[in-house]
Amino acid sequence: MLTARTTVVLRHNVTMPGDADLALREWAAILGRPGEKLSALAFAERHASAGAASPRLATTFDWVAMSWTDLPLDDAAELIRRSGFAQEVFIEGASQPGMMAALTGRVGTAATMALGYSRPVLVALAHNYVIETEAVLAPEVATGRVGLVVRALLDPYRTGRDSPLARKLRGAKKTSLSLSHDLHIFKAKFFPRMVRALINIHGRDATVIDPYCGSGTALLEAALLGQDAIGIDIDPICALISRAKVAPFVGHRAEVETALDRLRIALSASESADRFVFPDELERKIIRRDRIDATAYLSEIKCDAAALARSLSAVATEGVAGDLLRVLASDAATKKVRYRFVGVGNGRYTIEILKQPLLSRLREKIDRTHQLLGVFAELESELRIRLGRVTVAHADARDGTTWPSLPARGFVVTSPPYLPASSGREHYAASRALAFAILGYDAGQDGYFDGRPDGGDTSEFDPEFDPEFDRDGEVERLMTYLLSDRDDAADPQRDAMRFHRKAVPTAHYLRDIGRFGSSLADACRSARLVLVVADQHVFYSHRRGVVEHVVDCATLYDEVLKGARFELRDEMELQLLKSAASRAKPRAKDDYHETVLMFEPGQVARSADPGSPIPHPAENDADRDPLLAA
């Protein structure tokens, strides 16, 4: 067995402590043991040498790399293939016969012998480092993009010199919109590195399941790791985006290229569609925006939207290629008109309009998609990546009877809609209006209206509403707070209509999460569950300038999911970077943290009747899985 001292460099653009901790946990999970942390000085003492290139290093932490002695080469190759946070991997003792050939047989061309060392050193690029960096290349590079990135990143180690391209790629800071992660603009998507690391820590080699799959980030990352993935979402556009993340780029190249070319030709020849109906509410919003800003966007948007609707109809492509065209159309519409919800749960919103014409955005996306067809092919030829299969169902996470068949031992990683806390439970169907119109969806039937399984309105005011509490703890404290202004004496300005806009939706939300847990336990009894949720939710009174109530989300979700016999076993806090220009409200400049909650399944789970209260937790630990109890 080939072994060597191996040093892994942390991605230089990691700046948040939670991400660095996640990297350490990911590497220990892949290799089966932690290594020795190296500071920048310790790394330089080990790897600095006259004529040898140096990697870019993270500057935020007291460590920049981790080292293992006598690490099997197969383990090093697994780290190169799988890690979301590794950058370069330095393997000493590369003079051992067959080491270079054995490594390139596993990781492809992303490895070279390093120049300038007094001892033989092999340098390899982590696959995710290459994948993320590909998106940094100029759009004018039409083909051979993965090979070009590999050569540019390895050349400093081969030659001892940094080319201008190598400096650009090695210094890139924003690299999260790689591959088809950038196929469609989407708010609040997973960070690809994070979900990749979670799969490596908790779900290696399992089928990855995301019941609130959104734009399909977890599904694509699972596929890149060679694992099959299943996505579920109630929003038809989310299901559409997720279906298009992998399938069009694997085994359908000729079909997709033909469809993209036909759409481009149809756009050039298109005239307005006689039957295209522009959404009334959006038209009123744009008229108001034009009046305030002294612009004239309405006629441009109506003309472009109608032309796009007609072009899609003229191309009339179905299947995998048709899904992809509809995703590109939806992206262009969603990017052109951006929605900013007021944030108190009343569904009110303002809009912002991007200057770039809708069809210009679409043509850029067509060009990038052509590129991606070649990029995905190169992932196999250059890096030996074989993608897993992705299946997506337009279904309801709260109702297991709508789900596709799930494997008994899948790994579930998901981020459900956030608790209707300080912002209420917003109604986001309006933000889909233009995309629905262009795609020909009937919003009244195909849209996601955030409703209950029984068809009721979660925000409807019901003076007789009386949620049932069956436990002490975070749920009861939250609901007691929300119900404290339900009487006629309540001041909506002071209390922000907690009962009307928040108590009723919150109670329904908690029951929805309980139903999801029970559906999951019934469908996939041995599934490990990872939820990514807000660390806490804060109810804040702007009028009085005080925090009224704080919800600890780990405790809350633990209480709710115990009814489905899921036990919280681990949690990890991650801080998210906010844009300095963020105007999100309330309290836009506060630090924001997410929490990763890992649940293990118990032995017994019972389904929750849609009309029942939140289910009781287990009375004791006697009926838990014996393995977990041990």
C-alpha positions as CSV (number, residue, x, y, z in Angstrom):
1,M,0.0,0.0,0.0
2,L,1.4,3.4,-1.0
3,T,1.5,5.9,1.9
4,A,3.0,9.4,2.3
5,R,3.0,12.5,4.4
6,T,0.1,14.5,3.0
7,T,-0.8,18.1,3.6
8,V,-4.1,19.7,2.7
9,V,-4.4,23.4,2.2
10,L,-7.6,25.2,3.2
11,R,-9.3,27.2,0.5
12,H,-7.8,30.7,0.8
13,N,-11.3,32.4,0.4
14,V,-12.7,30.7,3.6
15,T,-13.2,33.6,6.1
16,M,-15.9,32.5,8.5
17,P,-14.9,30.4,11.6
18,G,-17.9,28.0,11.2
19,D,-16.7,27.2,7.6
20,A,-13.2,26.5,8.9
21,D,-14.6,24.2,11.6
22,L,-16.8,22.5,9.0
23,A,-13.7,21.9,6.8
24,L,-11.9,20.2,9.7
25,R,-14.9,17.9,10.4
26,E,-15.2,17.1,6.7
27,W,-11.6,16.1,6.3
28,A,-11.7,14.0,9.5
29,A,-14.9,12.2,8.2
30,I,-13.3,11.5,4.8
31,L,-10.0,10.2,6.2
32,G,-11.3,8.7,9.4
33,R,-9.1,10.7,11.7
34,P,-8.1,14.3,12.3
35,G,-4.7,15.6,11.2
36,E,-2.2,18.1,12.6
37,K,-3.1,21.8,12.1
38,L,-0.4,23.9,10.5
39,S,-0.1,27.6,10.9
40,A,1.1,29.7,8.0
41,L,4.6,29.7,9.5
42,A,4.6,25.9,10.1
43,F,3.4,25.4,6.5
44,A,6.1,27.7,5.1
45,E,8.8,25.9,7.1
46,R,7.6,22.6,5.7
47,H,6.9,23.6,2.1
48,A,8.8,26.8,1.3
49,S,11.8,26.2,-0.9
50,A,13.8,28.2,-3.4
51,G,12.1,28.0,-6.8
52,A,9.0,26.3,-5.4
53,A,5.6,27.9,-5.8
54,S,3.5,28.7,-2.8
55,P,-0.3,28.4,-2.6
56,R,-2.6,31.2,-1.6
57,L,-3.4,30.8,2.1
58,A,-6.4,31.8,4.2
59,T,-5.6,34.8,6.4
60,T,-8.3,34.7,9.0
61,F,-7.4,31.8,11.2
62,D,-4.4,30.5,13.2
63,W,-4.1,27.6,10.9
64,V,-4.0,27.3,7.1
65,A,-3.5,23.6,6.4
66,M,-3.7,20.1,8.0
67,S,-1.1,17.4,7.7
68,W,-1.2,13.6,8.1
69,T,1.8,11.3,8.3
70,D,1.7,8.0,6.4
71,L,-1.6,8.6,4.8
72,P,-2.6,5.9,2.3
73,L,-2.7,7.3,-1.3
74,D,-6.2,6.0,-1.8
75,D,-7.4,8.1,1.2
76,A,-5.6,11.2,-0.3
77,A,-7.3,10.6,-3.6
78,E,-10.7,10.4,-1.8
79,L,-10.0,13.8,-0.2
80,I,-9.1,15.3,-3.6
81,R,-12.2,13.9,-5.2
82,R,-14.7,14.8,-2.4
83,S,-13.7,17.7,-0.3
84,G,-15.5,21.0,-0.6
85,F,-12.9,23.0,1.4
86,A,-9.6,21.6,0.2
87,Q,-7.4,23.6,-2.2
88,E,-4.1,22.0,-3.0
89,V,-2.9,18.6,-1.6
90,F,0.8,18.1,-1.2
91,I,2.0,14.5,-1.2
92,E,5.6,13.9,-0.1
93,G,7.6,10.8,-1.0
94,A,6.3,10.9,-4.6
95,S,9.4,8.9,-5.7
96,Q,7.7,5.7,-4.7
97,P,7.2,3.6,-7.9
98,G,3.7,4.0,-9.4
99,M,2.6,6.8,-7.0
100,M,2.0,9.4,-9.8
101,A,0.2,6.9,-12.0
102,A,-1.9,5.6,-9.2
103,L,-3.0,9.1,-8.2
104,T,-3.8,10.3,-11.8
105,G,-5.7,7.1,-12.3
106,R,-8.0,8.2,-9.5
107,V,-8.2,12.0,-9.9
108,G,-7.3,12.6,-13.6
109,T,-5.0,15.3,-14.8
110,A,-5.3,17.5,-11.7
111,A,-1.8,16.5,-10.3
112,T,1.8,17.2,-11.1
113,M,5.3,16.7,-9.7
114,A,6.3,20.0,-8.1
115,L,9.5,21.9,-9.1
116,G,11.9,23.4,-6.6
117,Y,11.7,21.0,-3.7
118,S,14.7,19.2,-2.2
119,R,12.5,16.0,-2.0
120,P,9.9,14.6,-4.4
121,V,6.6,16.3,-3.9
122,L,3.4,15.7,-5.8
123,V,0.8,18.5,-5.9
124,A,-2.8,17.8,-6.7
125,L,-5.8,20.1,-7.1
126,A,-9.0,19.3,-5.1
127,H,-11.7,18.7,-7.7
128,N,-14.1,21.2,-6.1
129,Y,-11.3,23.8,-6.3
130,V,-11.1,23.2,-10.1
131,I,-14.9,23.1,-10.5
132,E,-15.5,26.4,-8.6
133,T,-12.6,28.1,-10.4
134,E,-13.9,27.2,-13.9
135,A,-16.6,29.9,-13.4
136,V,-13.9,32.5,-13.0
137,L,-12.7,32.1,-16.6
138,A,-13.7,34.8,-19.1
139,P,-16.9,34.0,-21.0
140,E,-14.9,34.2,-24.3
141,V,-13.2,30.9,-23.5
142,A,-15.7,28.7,-25.3
143,T,-14.2,25.2,-25.0
144,G,-11.6,23.3,-23.0
145,R,-12.3,25.3,-19.9
146,V,-11.6,22.6,-17.3
147,G,-8.3,21.6,-18.9
148,L,-7.3,25.3,-19.0
149,V,-8.1,25.8,-15.3
150,V,-6.1,22.7,-14.4
151,R,-3.1,23.8,-16.4
152,A,-3.2,27.3,-15.1
153,L,-3.5,26.3,-11.4
154,L,-0.7,23.6,-11.8
155,D,1.7,25.6,-13.9
156,P,3.2,27.6,-10.9
157,Y,4.2,24.3,-9.4
158,R,5.6,22.9,-12.7
159,T,7.5,26.0,-13.7
160,G,7.9,28.1,-10.6
161,R,6.2,31.1,-12.3
162,D,2.7,32.6,-12.0
163,S,1.1,33.6,-15.3
164,P,-1.5,36.4,-15.4
165,L,-4.2,33.8,-15.8
166,A,-2.9,31.8,-12.9
167,R,-2.8,34.9,-10.6
168,K,-6.4,35.7,-11.6
169,L,-7.7,32.2,-10.9
170,R,-5.6,31.6,-7.7
171,G,-6.7,34.9,-6.3
172,A,-10.5,34.5,-7.0
173,K,-12.6,35.1,-3.9
174,K,-16.2,34.6,-5.1
175,T,-16.5,31.1,-6.5
176,S,-19.8,29.8,-5.3
177,L,-21.7,30.1,-8.6
178,S,-20.1,27.2,-10.5
179,L,-21.5,24.8,-13.1
180,S,-25.3,24.8,-13.2
181,H,-25.6,26.2,-9.6
182,D,-25.9,29.5,-11.6
183,L,-28.5,28.2,-14.0
184,H,-31.3,30.2,-12.3
185,I,-31.2,33.0,-9.9
186,F,-32.6,31.8,-6.6
187,K,-32.8,33.4,-3.2
188,A,-31.5,31.6,-0.1
189,K,-29.9,28.6,-1.8
190,F,-27.5,26.3,-0.1
191,F,-23.8,27.2,-0.3
192,P,-22.4,24.3,-2.4
193,R,-19.3,23.8,-0.2
194,M,-21.4,23.6,2.9
195,V,-23.8,20.9,1.6
196,R,-21.0,19.0,0.0
197,A,-19.2,18.9,3.4
198,L,-22.4,17.8,5.1
199,I,-22.8,14.9,2.6
200,N,-19.2,13.9,3.3
201,I,-19.7,14.0,7.1
202,H,-23.1,12.4,7.4
203,G,-24.1,10.8,4.1
204,R,-21.2,9.4,2.3
205,D,-22.2,6.8,-0.3
206,A,-25.9,7.1,0.6
207,T,-28.7,8.3,-1.7
208,V,-29.1,12.0,-0.9
209,I,-32.6,13.2,-0.4
210,D,-33.8,16.8,-0.2
211,P,-37.5,17.1,0.4
212,Y,-37.4,20.9,0.1
213,C,-35.0,20.9,-2.8
214,G,-35.4,24.5,-4.0
215,S,-33.0,25.1,-6.8
216,G,-31.3,21.7,-6.4
217,T,-27.9,22.6,-4.9
218,A,-27.8,19.5,-2.7
219,L,-28.8,17.3,-5.7
220,L,-26.0,18.6,-7.9
221,E,-23.3,18.3,-5.2
222,A,-24.4,14.7,-4.5
223,A,-24.2,13.9,-8.2
224,L,-20.7,15.4,-8.5
225,L,-19.7,13.1,-5.6
226,G,-21.0,10.1,-7.6
227,Q,-24.0,9.6,-5.4
228,D,-27.6,9.3,-6.5
229,A,-30.0,12.0,-5.3
230,I,-33.8,12.5,-5.0
231,G,-35.4,16.0,-4.8
232,I,-38.9,16.9,-3.8
233,D,-40.5,20.4,-4.0
234,I,-44.1,21.7,-4.0
235,D,-43.1,24.7,-6.2
236,P,-43.3,23.7,-9.8
237,I,-40.5,26.1,-10.8
238,C,-38.2,24.7,-8.1
239,A,-38.9,21.2,-9.4
240,L,-38.2,22.4,-12.9
241,I,-34.9,24.0,-11.9
242,S,-33.8,21.0,-10.0
243,R,-34.6,18.6,-12.8
244,A,-32.4,20.8,-15.1
245,K,-29.3,20.8,-12.8
246,V,-27.8,17.6,-14.1
247,A,-29.9,15.7,-16.6
248,P,-29.5,18.0,-19.6
249,F,-25.7,17.8,-19.3
250,V,-25.3,14.1,-19.1
251,G,-26.1,12.0,-22.2
252,H,-28.2,14.7,-23.9
253,R,-25.6,17.0,-25.4
254,A,-26.8,16.9,-29.1
255,E,-30.4,17.2,-28.1
256,V,-29.8,20.2,-25.8
257,E,-27.5,22.0,-28.3
258,T,-30.2,21.7,-31.0
259,A,-32.8,23.0,-28.6
260,L,-30.7,26.0,-27.5
261,D,-29.9,26.9,-31.2
262,R,-33.6,26.7,-32.1
263,L,-34.5,29.0,-29.2
264,R,-31.9,31.5,-30.2
265,I,-33.2,31.5,-33.8
266,A,-36.9,31.8,-32.6
267,L,-36.0,34.8,-30.5
268,S,-34.4,36.5,-33.5
269,A,-37.5,36.0,-35.6
270,S,-40.1,36.4,-32.8
271,E,-42.9,38.9,-32.8
272,S,-45.2,39.6,-29.8
273,A,-47.6,36.8,-28.9
274,D,-51.2,37.7,-29.5
275,R,-52.4,35.5,-26.7
276,F,-49.8,36.4,-24.1
277,V,-51.4,37.9,-21.0
278,F,-49.2,40.0,-18.8
279,P,-49.9,39.8,-15.1
280,D,-52.2,42.7,-14.0
281,E,-50.7,43.2,-10.6
282,L,-47.1,43.3,-11.9
283,E,-48.2,45.7,-14.6
284,R,-49.5,48.1,-12.0
285,K,-46.3,47.8,-10.0
286,I,-44.1,48.5,-13.0
287,I,-46.2,51.6,-14.0
288,R,-45.7,52.9,-10.5
289,R,-42.0,52.1,-10.6
290,D,-41.6,53.9,-14.0
291,R,-43.5,56.9,-12.6
292,I,-41.2,57.2,-9.5
293,D,-37.9,56.6,-11.4
294,A,-38.9,58.4,-14.6
295,T,-38.2,55.2,-16.6
296,A,-40.1,53.4,-19.3
297,Y,-39.6,49.7,-18.6
298,L,-43.2,48.5,-19.0
299,S,-43.3,48.4,-22.8
300,E,-39.8,46.8,-23.0
301,I,-40.7,44.1,-20.5
302,K,-44.1,43.3,-22.0
303,C,-42.6,43.1,-25.5
304,D,-39.7,40.9,-24.4
305,A,-41.9,38.6,-22.3
306,A,-44.4,38.1,-25.1
307,A,-41.6,37.4,-27.6
308,L,-40.1,34.8,-25.2
309,A,-43.4,33.2,-24.6
310,R,-44.0,32.9,-28.3
311,S,-40.4,31.5,-28.9
312,L,-40.9,28.8,-26.3
313,S,-44.2,27.9,-28.0
314,A,-42.6,27.8,-31.4
315,V,-39.7,25.6,-30.3
316,A,-42.1,23.3,-28.5
317,T,-39.4,21.1,-27.0
318,E,-40.3,18.7,-24.3
319,G,-38.4,16.3,-22.1
320,V,-34.9,17.2,-20.7
321,A,-34.2,19.9,-23.3
322,G,-37.6,21.5,-22.8
323,D,-37.1,21.7,-19.1
324,L,-33.8,23.4,-19.6
325,L,-35.2,26.0,-22.0
326,R,-38.0,26.8,-19.5
327,V,-35.5,27.2,-16.7
328,L,-33.5,29.7,-18.7
329,A,-36.7,31.6,-19.6
330,S,-37.8,31.7,-15.9
331,D,-34.3,32.9,-14.9
332,A,-34.4,35.8,-17.3
333,A,-37.9,36.9,-16.1
334,T,-36.9,36.5,-12.4
335,K,-33.7,38.4,-12.8
336,K,-35.4,41.3,-14.7
337,V,-37.9,42.0,-12.0
338,R,-36.7,41.6,-8.4
339,Y,-39.2,41.5,-5.5
340,R,-38.6,42.9,-2.1
341,F,-41.2,41.9,0.4
342,V,-42.1,44.3,3.2
343,G,-41.6,41.6,5.8
344,V,-44.5,41.7,8.2
345,G,-46.5,38.8,6.7
346,N,-49.1,40.9,4.8
347,G,-47.7,39.9,1.4
348,R,-46.9,43.5,0.3
349,Y,-43.8,44.0,-1.7
350,T,-41.9,46.5,-3.9
351,I,-40.0,45.7,-7.1
352,E,-36.7,46.6,-8.6
353,I,-36.0,46.4,-12.3
354,L,-32.7,45.4,-13.8
355,K,-31.4,47.6,-16.6
356,Q,-30.3,44.6,-18.7
357,P,-33.0,43.6,-21.1
358,L,-34.7,40.3,-20.4
359,L,-33.8,38.8,-23.7
360,S,-30.1,39.9,-23.3
361,R,-29.9,38.0,-20.1
362,L,-31.5,35.0,-21.8
363,R,-28.9,35.1,-24.6
364,E,-26.1,35.2,-22.1
365,K,-27.5,32.2,-20.4
366,I,-27.8,30.3,-23.7
367,D,-24.1,30.9,-24.3
368,R,-23.2,29.8,-20.8
369,T,-25.3,26.7,-21.2
370,H,-23.5,25.8,-24.4
371,Q,-20.3,26.1,-22.4
372,L,-21.5,24.0,-19.6
373,L,-22.3,21.1,-22.0
374,G,-18.5,21.0,-22.7
375,V,-17.6,21.6,-19.0
376,F,-19.6,18.6,-17.8
377,A,-18.0,16.4,-20.5
378,E,-14.6,17.5,-19.3
379,L,-15.4,16.7,-15.7
380,E,-15.2,13.1,-16.8
381,S,-12.4,13.3,-19.3
382,E,-10.1,15.5,-17.2
383,L,-11.1,14.7,-13.6
384,R,-12.6,11.2,-14.0
385,I,-15.8,12.4,-12.3
386,R,-18.8,10.2,-13.0
387,L,-22.1,11.8,-11.9
388,G,-24.7,10.2,-9.9
389,R,-28.4,10.1,-11.1
390,V,-30.8,12.8,-10.0
391,T,-34.6,12.3,-9.7
392,V,-36.9,15.1,-8.9
393,A,-40.6,15.0,-8.0
394,H,-43.1,17.8,-7.9
395,A,-44.6,16.8,-4.6
396,D,-45.4,18.0,-1.1
397,A,-42.9,17.4,1.7
398,R,-45.7,17.4,4.2
399,D,-47.5,14.5,2.5
400,G,-45.5,11.3,2.1
401,T,-48.2,9.8,-0.2
402,T,-47.1,12.2,-2.9
403,W,-43.4,11.2,-2.7
404,P,-41.5,8.9,-5.0
405,S,-40.1,5.7,-3.6
406,L,-37.2,6.3,-1.2
407,P,-34.4,4.0,-0.3
408,A,-34.5,2.6,3.2
409,R,-31.1,4.1,4.3
410,G,-31.0,7.4,2.5
411,F,-29.4,10.6,3.8
412,V,-31.7,13.6,4.1
413,V,-30.2,17.1,4.0
414,T,-32.6,19.9,3.6
415,S,-33.6,23.4,4.6
416,P,-37.4,23.8,5.2
417,P,-39.1,27.2,4.9
418,Y,-38.1,29.4,7.8
419,L,-40.3,29.9,10.8
420,P,-42.9,32.7,10.3
421,A,-41.2,34.8,12.9
422,S,-40.4,38.5,12.6
423,S,-41.4,38.5,8.9
424,G,-44.6,36.5,9.1
425,R,-45.3,33.8,6.6
426,E,-45.0,35.6,3.3
427,H,-47.0,34.6,0.2
428,Y,-44.4,34.4,-2.5
429,A,-46.6,33.3,-5.4
430,A,-46.6,37.0,-6.6
431,S,-42.9,36.8,-7.3
432,R,-43.4,34.0,-9.7
433,A,-46.1,35.9,-11.8
434,L,-44.0,36.8,-14.8
435,A,-42.3,33.5,-15.0
436,F,-45.6,31.7,-14.7
437,A,-47.1,33.8,-17.5
438,I,-44.1,33.2,-19.8
439,L,-44.1,29.4,-19.1
440,G,-47.9,29.1,-19.6
441,Y,-48.5,28.0,-16.0
442,D,-51.9,28.7,-14.4
443,A,-50.8,30.4,-11.1
444,G,-54.1,29.5,-9.5
445,Q,-53.4,25.8,-10.0
446,D,-49.6,25.3,-10.5
447,G,-48.3,28.0,-8.2
448,Y,-47.0,27.6,-4.7
449,F,-49.5,29.4,-2.5
450,D,-48.0,28.3,0.8
451,G,-51.3,26.6,1.7
452,R,-52.2,23.8,4.0
453,P,-52.7,20.3,2.8
454,D,-56.4,20.7,3.5
455,G,-56.5,23.7,1.2
456,G,-57.1,26.3,4.0
457,D,-55.4,29.7,4.0
458,T,-52.6,29.8,6.6
459,S,-53.0,33.6,7.1
460,E,-56.8,33.7,7.4
461,F,-57.9,35.4,10.6
462,D,-60.1,33.0,12.7
463,P,-61.3,34.5,15.9
464,E,-62.1,31.0,17.2
465,F,-58.6,29.7,16.4
466,D,-57.2,27.9,19.5
467,P,-54.0,25.9,18.9
468,E,-53.5,22.9,21.1
469,F,-50.3,22.7,23.1
470,D,-49.2,19.3,24.3
471,R,-45.8,20.0,25.7
472,D,-43.9,22.6,27.8
473,G,-40.9,24.2,26.1
474,E,-40.0,26.3,23.2
475,V,-43.2,25.7,21.2
476,E,-45.4,26.7,24.1
477,R,-43.3,29.8,24.9
478,L,-43.5,30.9,21.3
479,M,-47.2,30.4,20.8
480,T,-48.0,32.0,24.2
481,Y,-46.1,35.1,23.0
482,L,-47.8,35.1,19.6
483,L,-51.3,34.8,21.1
484,S,-50.7,37.5,23.7
485,D,-52.3,40.2,21.4
486,R,-55.3,38.3,20.2
487,D,-57.9,40.3,22.2
488,D,-59.7,43.4,21.0
489,A,-57.4,45.6,23.1
490,A,-54.3,44.7,21.1
491,D,-52.5,47.6,19.3
492,P,-51.5,46.4,15.8
493,Q,-48.9,49.1,15.6
494,R,-47.3,48.0,18.9
495,D,-47.8,44.3,18.5
496,A,-47.3,44.0,14.7
497,M,-50.5,41.9,14.5
498,R,-48.8,38.9,16.0
499,F,-52.0,36.9,16.2
500,H,-53.4,37.8,12.8
501,R,-50.2,37.5,10.8
502,K,-48.0,35.2,12.8
503,A,-49.7,33.0,15.4
504,V,-52.0,31.2,13.0
505,P,-49.3,30.7,10.3
506,T,-46.8,29.6,12.9
507,A,-49.0,27.0,14.4
508,H,-49.7,25.6,10.9
509,Y,-46.0,25.7,10.1
510,L,-45.1,23.7,13.2
511,R,-47.6,21.1,12.3
512,D,-46.3,21.1,8.8
513,I,-42.8,20.3,10.1
514,G,-44.3,17.5,12.2
515,R,-46.1,16.1,9.2
516,F,-42.8,16.2,7.2
517,G,-41.0,14.3,10.0
518,S,-43.7,11.7,10.2
519,S,-43.8,11.3,6.4
520,L,-40.0,10.9,6.3
521,A,-40.0,8.3,9.1
522,D,-42.7,6.3,7.3
523,A,-41.0,6.5,3.9
524,C,-37.4,6.1,4.9
525,R,-37.2,4.6,8.4
526,S,-33.4,4.5,8.7
527,A,-32.7,7.9,7.2
528,R,-30.3,10.3,9.0
529,L,-31.7,13.8,8.8
530,V,-29.8,17.1,8.6
531,L,-31.7,20.3,8.8
532,V,-30.2,23.7,8.0
533,V,-32.2,26.3,9.8
534,A,-31.8,29.8,11.4
535,D,-29.9,29.7,14.6
536,Q,-32.6,31.8,16.2
537,H,-35.6,33.9,15.2
538,V,-36.0,37.4,16.7
539,F,-39.3,39.2,17.2
540,Y,-38.5,42.9,17.2
541,S,-40.7,45.9,17.7
542,H,-39.5,48.8,15.6
543,R,-41.9,51.2,17.2
544,R,-40.5,50.6,20.7
545,G,-37.0,49.6,19.6
546,V,-36.9,46.4,21.6
547,V,-36.5,42.7,21.1
548,E,-39.8,41.1,22.3
549,H,-39.0,37.4,22.0
550,V,-36.2,35.1,20.8
551,V,-36.8,31.6,19.6
552,D,-34.0,29.0,19.9
553,C,-34.5,27.0,16.7
554,A,-32.5,23.9,17.8
555,T,-34.8,23.4,20.7
556,L,-37.9,24.2,18.7
557,Y,-37.2,21.7,15.9
558,D,-36.1,19.1,18.4
559,E,-39.4,19.3,20.2
560,V,-41.4,19.2,17.0
561,L,-39.5,16.3,15.4
562,K,-39.5,14.1,18.5
563,G,-43.1,13.3,17.6
564,A,-41.8,11.5,14.6
565,R,-39.2,9.8,16.7
566,F,-36.2,11.8,15.5
567,E,-33.6,12.6,18.1
568,L,-31.3,15.6,17.9
569,R,-27.7,14.3,18.1
570,D,-25.5,17.1,16.9
571,E,-25.6,20.8,16.0
572,M,-23.2,23.2,14.5
573,E,-23.4,27.0,14.1
574,L,-22.4,28.7,10.9
575,Q,-22.2,32.5,10.5
576,L,-23.3,33.8,7.1
577,L,-21.7,36.8,5.5
578,K,-24.1,39.6,4.7
579,S,-23.5,42.0,1.8
580,A,-22.3,45.4,3.0
581,A,-25.0,46.9,0.8
582,S,-27.8,44.7,2.2
583,R,-31.1,46.5,2.8
584,A,-32.8,43.5,4.2
585,K,-35.1,44.3,7.2
586,P,-35.5,44.1,10.1
587,R,-32.2,44.8,11.7
588,A,-30.3,44.3,8.4
589,K,-26.8,44.8,9.9
590,D,-27.1,42.1,12.7
591,D,-24.9,39.1,12.4
592,Y,-26.8,36.2,10.9
593,H,-26.2,32.6,11.9
594,E,-27.5,29.3,10.6
595,T,-27.5,26.1,12.6
596,V,-27.0,22.6,11.2
597,L,-29.0,20.1,13.1
598,M,-28.3,16.4,12.8
599,F,-31.1,14.0,13.8
600,E,-31.0,10.2,14.1
601,P,-34.1,8.1,13.6
602,G,-35.7,6.1,16.3
603,Q,-37.3,2.7,16.0
604,V,-41.0,3.7,15.8
605,A,-42.7,6.6,14.1
606,R,-46.4,7.4,13.7
607,S,-48.0,9.4,11.0
608,A,-49.7,12.6,12.0
609,D,-53.3,13.2,10.9
610,P,-53.5,16.5,9.1
611,G,-55.9,17.8,11.6
612,S,-54.1,16.6,14.7
613,P,-52.1,18.7,17.1
614,I,-48.3,18.5,17.1
615,P,-47.5,15.0,18.1
616,H,-46.2,14.1,21.6
617,P,-42.6,13.3,22.0
618,A,-41.5,9.8,23.2
619,E,-42.2,9.3,26.9
620,N,-38.8,7.8,27.5
621,D,-35.8,6.4,25.6
622,A,-36.9,2.7,25.9
623,D,-38.4,2.6,22.4
624,R,-35.4,4.2,20.6
625,D,-33.2,2.4,18.2
626,P,-31.0,0.1,20.3
627,L,-27.9,1.1,18.2
628,L,-28.6,4.7,19.1
629,A,-29.3,3.9,22.7
630,A,-26.0,2.1,22.9
